[in-house]
C-alpha cells in the first residue's frame, strides 16, 4: 500500500513536470500566432507598395488596402485578442486554452488563405496549424484542427472569391489539380500527426515509467525495508548535510533502542521481534515525523529533530515510552517492551561529527537503568585566567 502511494506521488510529480513543458509549448504556440499576424502584415504592406508601382493593380489603392491589408489583419487581430484573453485567464482550464489557441490559429490561416488564395503556397499554413498540435498528444484536438483545416481550405477555394482576379478550382483544371494536391497533403499531415502522437504517447509513458522506477530505486536505497523508516545511508547523508550547512534553529540528535531486545527474540522468536520493531518505529514516526527517524541497525534508531529543544524532545520521548508500554502483541500478552533514549543538542562549535558519540554516551547511561531518557551534559568550560587564579589561591593557603 505504501509503495503504491509512493509510486503515485512520483507519477504525479513527473506529470507535473511534463505539464509544465506542455504549458511552455502552449505559450510558444500563442507567440507563433502573433508572429504569423505580424509577418503577414509586413508582407501585405510590402506587396501593396510593389503592386502600386506596377501595372497589375486593377482597383484603387485605397480599396486594395482595405480589402487585402486592413480587413484580414483586423480579423486576425481579433483572433489574437481572443487567444490573449484565454491564455491569461487563470481560471480557464489548460484543455480549454489549447483548444482556443489551436482553433484561433486555424481561423487566422483561413483568413490569409482566403484573402491571398492566388498564392497556392500559402496553403502550407494549414499544415503548420496541424503539426503545432502534435506536441499536446491529443488525438481529438489534432483531428479537429485537421478537419477544420481541410474544410476551411475547401470553402476558401470552392465557395469564396475574395480576390476577383483569382481563377477558382472549379474554373480551371490546373487549379483543381492544385486544390486536390493541397487536400491530399493536409490529409497526409493529419495521418502523420496521428502516428506522431501515438509514438509520442508511448515515449512519454515509457519515460514516465523509467523515471518512477529510478525514483523508487533511489528511494529504496534510503529506506529500511522492515520498518519503512530512513536507513543508515540516509542518516549519514543528512549528517554530511548538517556539516556543510549547520542549522540556524535548535536541533536535537537522539538514539533510541528497545530494552532487552535480544531477550525478546530469544523468548518469543524473531517474528515477534520484528513486530516489536515495527510498532516502535511507528510510534517514533508518529511523534517525531517520518523524516526525523532513521533505523541505524538492529533495534537502534536515530533521531534528527529540527527546530526542537532538549526539553521538548524529552517530552516526546516520554510519550513514545508510554505508548510502547500500552501496546499489546497477539499471542504474547505478557510482553511489555520498554525503550531508552539518549539525547544531545547540536552545537555549532562542535559540528555534527560528535553528535552520535554524545547521544550514544547518554544512551549508555539510560540503559543502565532501562526505560529512561538521558541527555548529554557538556562539562563546564573554565578560562585559563580563572584556572591560574585558583592555583595561586591554593598555594597561598598552603603557605
Secondary structure, DSSP 8 states (H G I E B T S, - for coil): -HHHHHHHHHHHHHHHHHHHHHHHHHHHHHHHHHHHHHHHHHHHHHHHHHHHHSS---S-HHHHHIIIIIHHHHHHHHHHHHHHHHHT-TTS-HHHHHHHHHHHHHHHHHHHHHHTTT-GGGGHHHHHHHHTTGGGT-HHHHHHHHHHHHHHHHHHHHT--SSTTS--TTT-HHHHHHHHHHHHHHHHHHHHHHHHHHHHHHHHHHHHHHHHHHHHHHHHTTB-TTT-SB-HHHHHHHHHHHHHS--SS-EEEEEEEETTHHHHHHHH-HHHHHHHHHHHHHHHHHHH-GGGEEEEETTEEEEEEET--HHHHHHHHHHHHHHHHH---TT-TT----EEEEEEE--TTT-STTHHHHHHHHHHHHHHHSS-EEE--------HHHHHHHHHHHHHHH-
